[in-house]
Amino acid sequence: METIKTYLENMFLNLPKNREVLHAKDELLTMMEDKYQELKSQGRTENEAVGIVISEFGNLNEVAEALGISQMMQEEPDETEKRIITIETARDFIQNRIRASYKVGIGVVLLIWSPLLLIILSNTENREFLGIRNGGMALGLVVLLIMVALAVGLFIMSGVETGRYNLEKNGNFVLDHQAHSYVNIEEDHYRMVNAIKVTIGVVLCIFSVVPLLILGMLEIGDDILNIGVAVLLIIVSAAVYLFISAGMKQSAYSILLKKGEYSEQGRIITRKSEIIGSIYWPIIVLLYLYWSFTSGNWGFTWIIWPLAALLFAAIVGVVGALSRTSKEKRY
């Protein structure tokens, strides 16, 4: 039923939110729900029932006269003015997001790995063990900058690739019946895979601190502790890669079906979050570099990233809550 409600929201997206239109929307929803329940009682599957309901009631032009909104349909932009997403376009869009997820995932892994050599070489004993007497810190910094540059390059390539569609920014599109059924089925099949990836990622994040805790309890030298930090970052990077690969594919389905953050309200919150993020994250980068260079304790200053991420999530949550409250007051 959620699929039908989402489709209905898209049907009425460009119509005015007056009493007549809202009444017609409620009436059509009741008709769709009755048909859906009838089909389910006949033994139809979820996807079959949804597909039949959408094919029967999914063209607003055909039912507008019965609902009493035909005049408003003539005054407002026609549904045909929206971009129609076919099943071929939907497939290509999903594959496009999957390819982009590989680039973004590898780029983030490179960012997490970038300070590894600097952390290891920050200890004198480690430099001696590796046979590096002079310029160890400079070498670590060079490697850090190279990895950051490669990561930025991958992010740019990913942005160019996903920019071919830009559906997450521009919601002025509708799926045709075949594409809508296909995306729903694909999302159902992927749900368990997504849950497994996220679960493994969470387990890795929890496990990542275990080596460092064990080394800390053994009260051994800082050189081994630095290696423990490096192991922690490697494990965390694997978890983050799983989160990104799973999340970007799931987001492809959400974008096409206009769910969650890609719904009308979600897009408003996302735009506000992007504005906040464009100011917030450069400040965090400057704080990280200043703290790291002034303290010289690269093995500890990385803690600013998870803390900053938690704070940013809290800020976005507050912004979302305020936006939803403001919308409820308007209605």
CYANA upper distance limits for C-alpha pairs under 8 A (distance plus 0.5 A):
  1 MET  CA      5 LYS  CA      6.81
  1 MET  CA     33 GLU  CA      8.05
  1 MET  CA     36 TYR  CA      8.46
  1 MET  CA     50 VAL  CA      8.01
  2 GLU  CA      6 THR  CA      6.61
  3 THR  CA      7 TYR  CA      6.68
  3 THR  CA     50 VAL  CA      7.89
  3 THR  CA    184 ASN  CA      8.47
  3 THR  CA    257 LEU  CA      8.41
  4 ILE  CA      8 LEU  CA      6.61
  4 ILE  CA     32 MET  CA      8.21
  4 ILE  CA     50 VAL  CA      7.10
  4 ILE  CA     53 VAL  CA      8.42
  4 ILE  CA     54 ILE  CA      7.70
  5 LYS  CA      9 GLU  CA      6.74
  5 LYS  CA     29 LEU  CA      7.90
  6 THR  CA     10 ASN  CA      6.98
  6 THR  CA    257 LEU  CA      7.80
  6 THR  CA    258 LYS  CA      7.72
  6 THR  CA    259 LYS  CA      8.00
  7 TYR  CA     11 MET  CA      6.82
  7 TYR  CA     54 ILE  CA      8.46
  7 TYR  CA     58 GLY  CA      8.32
  7 TYR  CA    257 LEU  CA      8.41
  8 LEU  CA     12 PHE  CA      7.00
  8 LEU  CA     25 LYS  CA      8.23
  8 LEU  CA     29 LEU  CA      7.85
  8 LEU  CA     58 GLY  CA      8.23
  9 GLU  CA     13 LEU  CA      6.44
 10 ASN  CA    174 VAL  CA      7.72
 11 MET  CA     58 GLY  CA      8.15
 11 MET  CA     59 ASN  CA      8.48
 11 MET  CA     60 LEU  CA      7.17
 11 MET  CA     79 GLU  CA      8.24
 12 PHE  CA     25 LYS  CA      7.91
 14 ASN  CA     76 GLU  CA      7.48
 14 ASN  CA     77 PRO  CA      7.47
 15 LEU  CA     21 VAL  CA      7.80
 15 LEU  CA     72 MET  CA      7.90
 15 LEU  CA     73 MET  CA      7.95
 15 LEU  CA     76 GLU  CA      6.90
 16 PRO  CA     21 VAL  CA      7.40
 17 LYS  CA     21 VAL  CA      6.71
 17 LYS  CA     22 LEU  CA      6.84
 18 ASN  CA     22 LEU  CA      6.73
 19 ARG  CA     23 HIS  CA      6.54
 20 GLU  CA     24 ALA  CA      6.67
 20 GLU  CA     68 GLY  CA      8.43
 20 GLU  CA     69 ILE  CA      7.90
 21 VAL  CA     25 LYS  CA      6.55
 21 VAL  CA     69 ILE  CA      7.29
 22 LEU  CA     26 ASP  CA      6.72
 23 HIS  CA     27 GLU  CA      6.64
 24 ALA  CA     28 LEU  CA      6.59
 24 ALA  CA     67 LEU  CA      5.94
 24 ALA  CA     68 GLY  CA      7.77
 24 ALA  CA     69 ILE  CA      7.90
 25 LYS  CA     29 LEU  CA      6.64
 26 ASP  CA     30 THR  CA      6.75
 27 GLU  CA     31 MET  CA      6.88
 27 GLU  CA     67 LEU  CA      8.15
 28 LEU  CA     32 MET  CA      6.64
 28 LEU  CA     57 PHE  CA      8.46
 28 LEU  CA     67 LEU  CA      8.17
 29 LEU  CA     33 GLU  CA      6.52
 30 THR  CA     34 ASP  CA      6.60
 31 MET  CA     35 LYS  CA      6.75
 32 MET  CA     36 TYR  CA      6.53
 32 MET  CA     53 VAL  CA      6.63
 32 MET  CA     57 PHE  CA      7.52
 33 GLU  CA     37 GLN  CA      6.63
 34 ASP  CA     38 GLU  CA      6.66
 35 LYS  CA     39 LEU  CA      6.70
 35 LYS  CA     53 VAL  CA      7.05
 36 TYR  CA     40 LYS  CA      6.72
 36 TYR  CA     49 ALA  CA      6.24
 36 TYR  CA     50 VAL  CA      7.30
 36 TYR  CA     53 VAL  CA      6.85
 37 GLN  CA     41 SER  CA      6.64
 38 GLU  CA     42 GLN  CA      6.94
 39 LEU  CA     43 GLY  CA      7.23
 39 LEU  CA     44 ARG  CA      6.13
 39 LEU  CA     49 ALA  CA      6.19
 40 LYS  CA     44 ARG  CA      5.51
 40 LYS  CA     45 THR  CA      7.22
 40 LYS  CA     46 GLU  CA      7.83
 40 LYS  CA     49 ALA  CA      7.02
 44 ARG  CA     48 GLU  CA      6.48
 44 ARG  CA     49 ALA  CA      6.40
 45 THR  CA     49 ALA  CA      6.57
 46 GLU  CA     50 VAL  CA      6.70
 47 ASN  CA     51 GLY  CA      6.49
 47 ASN  CA    181 SER  CA      7.41
 47 ASN  CA    184 ASN  CA      8.17
 47 ASN  CA    185 ILE  CA      7.71
 48 GLU  CA     52 ILE  CA      6.70
 49 ALA  CA     53 VAL  CA      6.71
 50 VAL  CA     54 ILE  CA      6.67
 50 VAL  CA    181 SER  CA      8.48
 51 GLY  CA     55 SER  CA      6.62
 51 GLY  CA    177 HIS  CA      7.61
 51 GLY  CA    181 SER  CA      6.76
 52 ILE  CA     56 GLU  CA      6.60
 53 VAL  CA     57 PHE  CA      6.46
 53 VAL  CA     58 GLY  CA      7.77
 54 ILE  CA     58 GLY  CA      4.90
 54 ILE  CA     59 ASN  CA      8.48
 54 ILE  CA    177 HIS  CA      7.54
 55 SER  CA     59 ASN  CA      8.07
 55 SER  CA    177 HIS  CA      7.08
 57 PHE  CA     63 VAL  CA      7.63
 59 ASN  CA     63 VAL  CA      7.47
 60 LEU  CA     64 ALA  CA      6.11
 61 ASN  CA     65 GLU  CA      8.36
 61 ASN  CA     70 SER  CA      8.06
 61 ASN  CA     73 MET  CA      7.96
 63 VAL  CA     67 LEU  CA      6.78
 64 ALA  CA     68 GLY  CA      6.60
 64 ALA  CA     69 ILE  CA      5.72
 64 ALA  CA     70 SER  CA      5.32
 64 ALA  CA     73 MET  CA      7.82
 65 GLU  CA     69 ILE  CA      6.56
 65 GLU  CA     70 SER  CA      5.39
 69 ILE  CA     73 MET  CA      6.80
 70 SER  CA     74 GLN  CA      6.99
 71 GLN  CA     75 GLU  CA      7.02
 72 MET  CA     76 GLU  CA      6.58
 73 MET  CA     77 PRO  CA      7.87
 73 MET  CA     78 ASP  CA      7.37
 74 GLN  CA     78 ASP  CA      7.87
 77 PRO  CA     81 GLU  CA      7.12
 78 ASP  CA     82 LYS  CA      8.24
 80 THR  CA     84 ILE  CA      8.09
 82 LYS  CA    172 ASN  CA      6.10
 82 LYS  CA    173 PHE  CA      5.52
 82 LYS  CA    174 VAL  CA      7.25
 83 ARG  CA    172 ASN  CA      6.98
 83 ARG  CA    173 PHE  CA      4.90
 83 ARG  CA    174 VAL  CA      6.84
 84 ILE  CA    173 PHE  CA      6.29
 84 ILE  CA    174 VAL  CA      5.75
 84 ILE  CA    175 LEU  CA      6.33
 84 ILE  CA    176 ASP  CA      6.93
 85 ILE  CA     89 THR  CA      6.41
 85 ILE  CA     90 ALA  CA      6.88
 85 ILE  CA    173 PHE  CA      7.36
 85 ILE  CA    174 VAL  CA      6.50
 85 ILE  CA    175 LEU  CA      5.16
 85 ILE  CA    176 ASP  CA      6.58
 85 ILE  CA    179 ALA  CA      7.48
 86 THR  CA     90 ALA  CA      6.65
 86 THR  CA    175 LEU  CA      6.87
 86 THR  CA    176 ASP  CA      6.29
 86 THR  CA    178 GLN  CA      7.72
 86 THR  CA    179 ALA  CA      5.91
 87 ILE  CA     91 ARG  CA      6.64
 87 ILE  CA    176 ASP  CA      8.10
 87 ILE  CA    178 GLN  CA      6.58
 87 ILE  CA    179 ALA  CA      4.55
 87 ILE  CA    180 HIS  CA      8.28
 87 ILE  CA    182 TYR  CA      7.49
 88 GLU  CA     92 ASP  CA      6.74
 88 GLU  CA    179 ALA  CA      8.31
 89 THR  CA     93 PHE  CA      6.51
 90 ALA  CA     94 ILE  CA      6.77
 90 ALA  CA    179 ALA  CA      6.95
 90 ALA  CA    183 VAL  CA      7.93
 90 ALA  CA    256 LEU  CA      8.05
 91 ARG  CA     95 GLN  CA      6.81
 92 ASP  CA     96 ASN  CA      6.46
 93 PHE  CA     97 ARG  CA      6.82
 93 PHE  CA    165 TYR  CA      7.82
 93 PHE  CA    252 ALA  CA      7.83
 94 ILE  CA     98 ILE  CA      6.85
 94 ILE  CA    249 LYS  CA      7.33
 94 ILE  CA    252 ALA  CA      6.08
 94 ILE  CA    253 TYR  CA      7.92
 95 GLN  CA     99 ARG  CA      6.76
 96 ASN  CA    100 ALA  CA      6.72
 96 ASN  CA    161 GLU  CA      7.63
 96 ASN  CA    162 THR  CA      7.05
 97 ARG  CA    101 SER  CA      6.53
 97 ARG  CA    162 THR  CA      7.12
 97 ARG  CA    248 MET  CA      6.83
 97 ARG  CA    249 LYS  CA      6.64
 97 ARG  CA    252 ALA  CA      6.91
 98 ILE  CA    102 TYR  CA      7.19
 98 ILE  CA    245 SER  CA      7.67
 98 ILE  CA    248 MET  CA      7.31
 98 ILE  CA    249 LYS  CA      6.19
 99 ARG  CA    103 LYS  CA      7.38
100 ALA  CA    104 VAL  CA      6.70
100 ALA  CA    158 SER  CA      5.41
100 ALA  CA    159 GLY  CA      8.29
100 ALA  CA    161 GLU  CA      7.34
100 ALA  CA    162 THR  CA      7.34
101 SER  CA    105 GLY  CA      6.27
101 SER  CA    158 SER  CA      8.26
101 SER  CA    244 ILE  CA      6.90
101 SER  CA    245 SER  CA      5.72
101 SER  CA    248 MET  CA      6.37
101 SER  CA    249 LYS  CA      8.00
102 TYR  CA    106 ILE  CA      6.59
102 TYR  CA    245 SER  CA      7.13
103 LYS  CA    107 GLY  CA      6.52
103 LYS  CA    154 LEU  CA      5.97
103 LYS  CA    155 PHE  CA      7.24
103 LYS  CA    157 MET  CA      8.16
103 LYS  CA    158 SER  CA      6.55
104 VAL  CA    108 VAL  CA      6.67
104 VAL  CA    154 LEU  CA      6.99
104 VAL  CA    155 PHE  CA      6.22
104 VAL  CA    158 SER  CA      7.08
104 VAL  CA    244 ILE  CA      7.98
105 GLY  CA    109 VAL  CA      6.71
105 GLY  CA    240 VAL  CA      7.98
105 GLY  CA    241 TYR  CA      5.42
105 GLY  CA    242 LEU  CA      8.48
105 GLY  CA    244 ILE  CA      6.31
105 GLY  CA    245 SER  CA      7.11
106 ILE  CA    110 LEU  CA      6.68
106 ILE  CA    151 ALA  CA      7.88
106 ILE  CA    154 LEU  CA      8.29
106 ILE  CA    241 TYR  CA      7.65
107 GLY  CA    111 LEU  CA      6.87
107 GLY  CA    150 LEU  CA      7.63
107 GLY  CA    151 ALA  CA      4.51
107 GLY  CA    152 VAL  CA      7.46
107 GLY  CA    154 LEU  CA      6.27
107 GLY  CA    155 PHE  CA      7.04
108 VAL  CA    112 ILE  CA      6.77
108 VAL  CA    151 ALA  CA      7.17
108 VAL  CA    237 SER  CA      8.15
108 VAL  CA    240 VAL  CA      8.29
108 VAL  CA    241 TYR  CA      8.01
109 VAL  CA    113 TRP  CA      6.58
109 VAL  CA    237 SER  CA      5.72
109 VAL  CA    238 ALA  CA      7.98
109 VAL  CA    240 VAL  CA      8.03
109 VAL  CA    241 TYR  CA      7.32
110 LEU  CA    114 SER  CA      6.28
110 LEU  CA    147 MET  CA      6.14
110 LEU  CA    148 VAL  CA      7.31
110 LEU  CA    150 LEU  CA      8.13
110 LEU  CA    151 ALA  CA      6.46
111 LEU  CA    115 PRO  CA      8.40
111 LEU  CA    147 MET  CA      7.00
111 LEU  CA    148 VAL  CA      6.19
111 LEU  CA    151 ALA  CA      6.94
112 ILE  CA    116 LEU  CA      8.44
112 ILE  CA    233 LEU  CA      7.03
112 ILE  CA    234 ILE  CA      8.20
112 ILE  CA    237 SER  CA      6.77
113 TRP  CA    147 MET  CA      8.33
113 TRP  CA    233 LEU  CA      7.36
113 TRP  CA    234 ILE  CA      7.36
113 TRP  CA    237 SER  CA      8.11
114 SER  CA    143 VAL  CA      7.26
114 SER  CA    144 LEU  CA      4.86
114 SER  CA    145 LEU  CA      7.93
114 SER  CA    147 MET  CA      5.98
114 SER  CA    148 VAL  CA      7.14
115 PRO  CA    119 ILE  CA      6.55
115 PRO  CA    140 GLY  CA      7.75
115 PRO  CA    141 LEU  CA      8.17
115 PRO  CA    144 LEU  CA      6.04
115 PRO  CA    298 TRP  CA      8.19
116 LEU  CA    120 ILE  CA      6.79
116 LEU  CA    140 GLY  CA      8.46
116 LEU  CA    230 ALA  CA      6.18
116 LEU  CA    233 LEU  CA      8.35
117 LEU  CA    121 LEU  CA      6.45
117 LEU  CA    140 GLY  CA      5.62
117 LEU  CA    143 VAL  CA      7.90
117 LEU  CA    144 LEU  CA      8.29
118 LEU  CA    122 SER  CA      6.43
118 LEU  CA    136 GLY  CA      8.45
118 LEU  CA    137 MET  CA      6.61
118 LEU  CA    139 LEU  CA      8.23
118 LEU  CA    140 GLY  CA      4.69
118 LEU  CA    141 LEU  CA      6.78
118 LEU  CA    144 LEU  CA      7.99
118 LEU  CA    298 TRP  CA      7.72
119 ILE  CA    123 ASN  CA      8.13
119 ILE  CA    140 GLY  CA      8.45
119 ILE  CA    226 ASN  CA      6.78
119 ILE  CA    227 ILE  CA      8.50
119 ILE  CA    230 ALA  CA      7.80
119 ILE  CA    298 TRP  CA      6.23
119 ILE  CA    299 GLY  CA      5.74
120 ILE  CA    126 ASN  CA      6.95
120 ILE  CA    127 ARG  CA      8.37
120 ILE  CA    223 ASP  CA      7.91
120 ILE  CA    226 ASN  CA      6.27
120 ILE  CA    227 ILE  CA      6.77
120 ILE  CA    230 ALA  CA      7.93
121 LEU  CA    126 ASN  CA      6.43
121 LEU  CA    127 ARG  CA      5.92
121 LEU  CA    136 GLY  CA      6.39
121 LEU  CA    137 MET  CA      6.74
121 LEU  CA    140 GLY  CA      7.42
122 SER  CA    126 ASN  CA      8.32
122 SER  CA    127 ARG  CA      8.30
122 SER  CA    136 GLY  CA      8.23
122 SER  CA    137 MET  CA      7.01
122 SER  CA    297 ASN  CA      8.49
122 SER  CA    298 TRP  CA      8.00
122 SER  CA    299 GLY  CA      8.43
123 ASN  CA    127 ARG  CA      7.03
123 ASN  CA    222 ASP  CA      7.81
123 ASN  CA    223 ASP  CA      6.24
123 ASN  CA    226 ASN  CA      8.26
124 THR  CA    128 GLU  CA      6.80
124 THR  CA    223 ASP  CA      8.43
125 GLU  CA    129 PHE  CA      6.56
125 GLU  CA    223 ASP  CA      6.98
126 ASN  CA    130 LEU  CA      6.70
126 ASN  CA    223 ASP  CA      6.65
127 ARG  CA    131 GLY  CA      6.59
127 ARG  CA    132 ILE  CA      5.44
127 ARG  CA    133 ARG  CA      6.80
127 ARG  CA    136 GLY  CA      7.20
128 GLU  CA    132 ILE  CA      6.21
128 GLU  CA    133 ARG  CA      6.65
132 ILE  CA    136 GLY  CA      6.56
135 GLY  CA    139 LEU  CA      6.61
136 GLY  CA    140 GLY  CA      6.78
137 MET  CA    141 LEU  CA      6.66
138 ALA  CA    142 VAL  CA      6.68
139 LEU  CA    143 VAL  CA      6.77
140 GLY  CA    144 LEU  CA      6.66
141 LEU  CA    145 LEU  CA      6.75
142 VAL  CA    146 ILE  CA      6.72
143 VAL  CA    147 MET  CA      6.68
144 LEU  CA    148 VAL  CA      6.70
145 LEU  CA    149 ALA  CA      6.57
146 ILE  CA    150 LEU  CA      6.74
147 MET  CA    151 ALA  CA      6.61
148 VAL  CA    152 VAL  CA      6.66
149 ALA  CA    153 GLY  CA      6.72
150 LEU  CA    154 LEU  CA      6.82
151 ALA  CA    155 PHE  CA      6.75
152 VAL  CA    156 ILE  CA      6.70
153 GLY  CA    157 MET  CA      6.76
154 LEU  CA    158 SER  CA      6.58
155 PHE  CA    159 GLY  CA      6.60
156 ILE  CA    160 VAL  CA      6.72
157 MET  CA    161 GLU  CA      6.71
158 SER  CA    162 THR  CA      6.70
159 GLY  CA    163 GLY  CA      6.33
160 VAL  CA    164 ARG  CA      7.50
162 THR  CA    166 ASN  CA      6.97
166 ASN  CA    170 ASN  CA      6.80
167 LEU  CA    171 GLY  CA      6.42
167 LEU  CA    173 PHE  CA      8.41
167 LEU  CA    255 ILE  CA      7.38
167 LEU  CA    256 LEU  CA      8.23
168 GLU  CA    255 ILE  CA      6.33
168 GLU  CA    262 TYR  CA      7.12
169 LYS  CA    267 ARG  CA      8.17
171 GLY  CA    258 LYS  CA      8.34
171 GLY  CA    262 TYR  CA      8.43
171 GLY  CA    264 GLU  CA      8.49
175 LEU  CA    179 ALA  CA      6.15
175 LEU  CA    180 HIS  CA      5.92
175 LEU  CA    256 LEU  CA      7.88
176 ASP  CA    180 HIS  CA      6.53
177 HIS  CA    181 SER  CA      6.80
178 GLN  CA    182 TYR  CA      6.69
179 ALA  CA    183 VAL  CA      6.60
180 HIS  CA    184 ASN  CA      6.76
180 HIS  CA    257 LEU  CA      8.04
181 SER  CA    185 ILE  CA      6.73
182 TYR  CA    186 GLU  CA      6.64
183 VAL  CA    187 GLU  CA      6.53
183 VAL  CA    253 TYR  CA      6.91
183 VAL  CA    256 LEU  CA      8.06
183 VAL  CA    257 LEU  CA      8.15
184 ASN  CA    188 ASP  CA      6.78
184 ASN  CA    253 TYR  CA      8.32
184 ASN  CA    257 LEU  CA      8.49
185 ILE  CA    189 HIS  CA      6.86
186 GLU  CA    190 TYR  CA      6.66
187 GLU  CA    191 ARG  CA      6.56
187 GLU  CA    250 GLN  CA      7.94
187 GLU  CA    253 TYR  CA      6.73
189 HIS  CA    193 VAL  CA      8.29
190 TYR  CA    194 ASN  CA      6.55
190 TYR  CA    250 GLN  CA      8.35
191 ARG  CA    195 ALA  CA      6.78
192 MET  CA    196 ILE  CA      6.72
193 VAL  CA    197 LYS  CA      6.79
194 ASN  CA    198 VAL  CA      6.72
194 ASN  CA    246 ALA  CA      5.95
194 ASN  CA    247 GLY  CA      8.14
194 ASN  CA    250 GLN  CA      7.90
195 ALA  CA    199 THR  CA      6.53
196 ILE  CA    200 ILE  CA      6.66
197 LYS  CA    201 GLY  CA      6.66
197 LYS  CA    242 LEU  CA      6.33
197 LYS  CA    243 PHE  CA      7.45
197 LYS  CA    246 ALA  CA      6.93
198 VAL  CA    202 VAL  CA      6.68
198 VAL  CA    242 LEU  CA      7.25
198 VAL  CA    243 PHE  CA      6.36
198 VAL  CA    246 ALA  CA      7.66
199 THR  CA    203 VAL  CA      6.71
200 ILE  CA    204 LEU  CA      6.65
200 ILE  CA    239 ALA  CA      7.76
200 ILE  CA    242 LEU  CA      8.38
201 GLY  CA    205 CYS  CA      6.74
201 GLY  CA    238 ALA  CA      7.92
201 GLY  CA    239 ALA  CA      4.59
201 GLY  CA    240 VAL  CA      7.30
201 GLY  CA    242 LEU  CA      6.46
201 GLY  CA    243 PHE  CA      6.94
202 VAL  CA    206 ILE  CA      6.82
202 VAL  CA    239 ALA  CA      7.40
203 VAL  CA    207 PHE  CA      6.55
204 LEU  CA    208 SER  CA      6.32
204 LEU  CA    235 ILE  CA      6.85
204 LEU  CA    236 VAL  CA      7.15
204 LEU  CA    238 ALA  CA      8.18
204 LEU  CA    239 ALA  CA      6.27
205 CYS  CA    209 VAL  CA      8.01
205 CYS  CA    235 ILE  CA      7.61
205 CYS  CA    236 VAL  CA      6.05
205 CYS  CA    239 ALA  CA      6.80
206 ILE  CA    210 VAL  CA      8.21
207 PHE  CA    211 PRO  CA      8.48
208 SER  CA    212 LEU  CA      8.35
208 SER  CA    231 VAL  CA      8.04
208 SER  CA    232 LEU  CA      5.36
208 SER  CA    233 LEU  CA      8.16
208 SER  CA    235 ILE  CA      6.09
208 SER  CA    236 VAL  CA      6.82
209 VAL  CA    213 LEU  CA      6.63
209 VAL  CA    232 LEU  CA      6.56
210 VAL  CA    214 ILE  CA      6.63
211 PRO  CA    215 LEU  CA      6.68
211 PRO  CA    228 GLY  CA      6.61
211 PRO  CA    231 VAL  CA      8.11
211 PRO  CA    232 LEU  CA      7.86
212 LEU  CA    216 GLY  CA      6.52
212 LEU  CA    225 LEU  CA      7.25
212 LEU  CA    228 GLY  CA      5.46
212 LEU  CA    229 VAL  CA      6.93
212 LEU  CA    232 LEU  CA      7.64
213 LEU  CA    217 MET  CA      6.72
214 ILE  CA    218 LEU  CA      6.90
215 LEU  CA    219 GLU  CA      7.20
215 LEU  CA    220 ILE  CA      7.25
215 LEU  CA    224 ILE  CA      7.94
215 LEU  CA    225 LEU  CA      6.86
215 LEU  CA    228 GLY  CA      7.60
216 GLY  CA    220 ILE  CA      7.55
216 GLY  CA    225 LEU  CA      7.53
220 ILE  CA    224 ILE  CA      7.38
220 ILE  CA    225 LEU  CA      7.96
221 GLY  CA    225 LEU  CA      7.13
222 ASP  CA    226 ASN  CA      6.58
223 ASP  CA    227 ILE  CA      7.11
224 ILE  CA    228 GLY  CA      6.78
225 LEU  CA    229 VAL  CA      6.85
226 ASN  CA    230 ALA  CA      6.84
226 ASN  CA    299 GLY  CA      6.85
227 ILE  CA    231 VAL  CA      6.75
228 GLY  CA    232 LEU  CA      6.70
229 VAL  CA    233 LEU  CA      6.82
229 VAL  CA    299 GLY  CA      7.39
230 ALA  CA    234 ILE  CA      6.83
231 VAL  CA    235 ILE  CA      6.78
232 LEU  CA    236 VAL  CA      6.62
233 LEU  CA    237 SER  CA      6.49
234 ILE  CA    238 ALA  CA      7.01
235 ILE  CA    239 ALA  CA      7.02
236 VAL  CA    240 VAL  CA      6.64
237 SER  CA    241 TYR  CA      6.62
238 ALA  CA    242 LEU  CA      6.96
239 ALA  CA    243 PHE  CA      6.84
240 VAL  CA    244 ILE  CA      6.68
241 TYR  CA    245 SER  CA      6.61
242 LEU  CA    246 ALA  CA      6.47
243 PHE  CA    247 GLY  CA      6.24
244 ILE  CA    248 MET  CA      6.38
245 SER  CA    249 LYS  CA      6.97
246 ALA  CA    250 GLN  CA      6.74
247 GLY  CA    251 SER  CA      6.42
248 MET  CA    252 ALA  CA      6.88
249 LYS  CA    253 TYR  CA      7.53
250 GLN  CA    254 SER  CA      6.93
251 SER  CA    255 ILE  CA      6.41
252 ALA  CA    256 LEU  CA      6.83
253 TYR  CA    257 LEU  CA      6.59
254 SER  CA    258 LYS  CA      5.97
254 SER  CA    259 LYS  CA      5.37
254 SER  CA    260 GLY  CA      7.43
254 SER  CA    262 TYR  CA      7.12
255 ILE  CA    259 LYS  CA      7.10
255 ILE  CA    262 TYR  CA      6.06
258 LYS  CA    262 TYR  CA      5.45
258 LYS  CA    263 SER  CA      5.24
258 LYS  CA    264 GLU  CA      8.34
259 LYS  CA    263 SER  CA      5.60
260 GLY  CA    266 GLY  CA      6.56
261 GLU  CA    265 GLN  CA      7.81
261 GLU  CA    266 GLY  CA      4.24
261 GLU  CA    267 ARG  CA      6.34
261 GLU  CA    269 ILE  CA      7.97
261 GLU  CA    270 THR  CA      7.31
262 TYR  CA    266 GLY  CA      5.67
262 TYR  CA    267 ARG  CA      5.79
263 SER  CA    267 ARG  CA      6.54
264 GLU  CA    268 ILE  CA      7.29
265 GLN  CA    269 ILE  CA      7.11
265 GLN  CA    324 ARG  CA      8.16
266 GLY  CA    270 THR  CA      6.62
267 ARG  CA    271 ARG  CA      6.66
268 ILE  CA    272 LYS  CA      6.97
269 ILE  CA    273 SER  CA      6.65
269 ILE  CA    316 VAL  CA      8.49
269 ILE  CA    319 VAL  CA      7.54
269 ILE  CA    320 GLY  CA      6.12
269 ILE  CA    323 SER  CA      7.46
270 THR  CA    274 GLU  CA      6.65
271 ARG  CA    275 ILE  CA      6.93
272 LYS  CA    276 ILE  CA      6.84
272 LYS  CA    319 VAL  CA      8.19
273 SER  CA    277 GLY  CA      6.42
273 SER  CA    316 VAL  CA      6.47
273 SER  CA    319 VAL  CA      8.23
274 GLU  CA    278 SER  CA      6.55
275 ILE  CA    279 ILE  CA      7.40
276 ILE  CA    280 TYR  CA      6.42
277 GLY  CA    281 TRP  CA      6.18
277 GLY  CA    312 PHE  CA      8.42
278 SER  CA    282 PRO  CA      7.46
279 ILE  CA    283 ILE  CA      7.15
280 TYR  CA    284 ILE  CA      6.94
280 TYR  CA    312 PHE  CA      8.48
281 TRP  CA    285 VAL  CA      6.72
282 PRO  CA    286 LEU  CA      6.78
283 ILE  CA    287 LEU  CA      6.69
284 ILE  CA    288 TYR  CA      6.55
284 ILE  CA    304 ILE  CA      8.44
284 ILE  CA    308 ALA  CA      7.71
285 VAL  CA    289 LEU  CA      6.71
286 LEU  CA    290 TYR  CA      6.53
287 LEU  CA    291 TRP  CA      6.43
288 TYR  CA    292 SER  CA      6.45
288 TYR  CA    301 THR  CA      7.34
288 TYR  CA    302 TRP  CA      8.08
288 TYR  CA    304 ILE  CA      7.25
289 LEU  CA    293 PHE  CA      6.49
290 TYR  CA    294 THR  CA      6.48
291 TRP  CA    295 SER  CA      6.33
291 TRP  CA    296 GLY  CA      8.38
291 TRP  CA    301 THR  CA      7.44
292 SER  CA    296 GLY  CA      5.82
292 SER  CA    297 ASN  CA      6.41
292 SER  CA    298 TRP  CA      6.03
292 SER  CA    301 THR  CA      6.40
293 PHE  CA    297 ASN  CA      8.32
293 PHE  CA    298 TRP  CA      8.50
297 ASN  CA    301 THR  CA      6.82
298 TRP  CA    302 TRP  CA      7.30
303 ILE  CA    307 LEU  CA      7.03
304 ILE  CA    308 ALA  CA      6.31
305 TRP  CA    309 ALA  CA      6.60
306 PRO  CA    310 LEU  CA      6.72
307 LEU  CA    311 LEU  CA      6.76
308 ALA  CA    312 PHE  CA      6.55
309 ALA  CA    313 ALA  CA      6.65
310 LEU  CA    314 ALA  CA      6.80
311 LEU  CA    315 ILE  CA      6.75
312 PHE  CA    316 VAL  CA      6.66
313 ALA  CA    317 GLY  CA      6.57
314 ALA  CA    318 VAL  CA      6.76
315 ILE  CA    319 VAL  CA      6.75
316 VAL  CA    320 GLY  CA      6.59
317 GLY  CA    321 ALA  CA      6.66
318 VAL  CA    322 LEU  CA      6.67
319 VAL  CA    323 SER  CA      6.66
320 GLY  CA    324 ARG  CA      6.71
321 ALA  CA    325 THR  CA      6.66
322 LEU  CA    326 SER  CA      6.60
323 SER  CA    327 LYS  CA      6.78
324 ARG  CA    328 GLU  CA      6.73
325 THR  CA    329 LYS  CA      6.80
326 SER  CA    330 ARG  CA      6.95
327 LYS  CA    331 TYR  CA      7.04
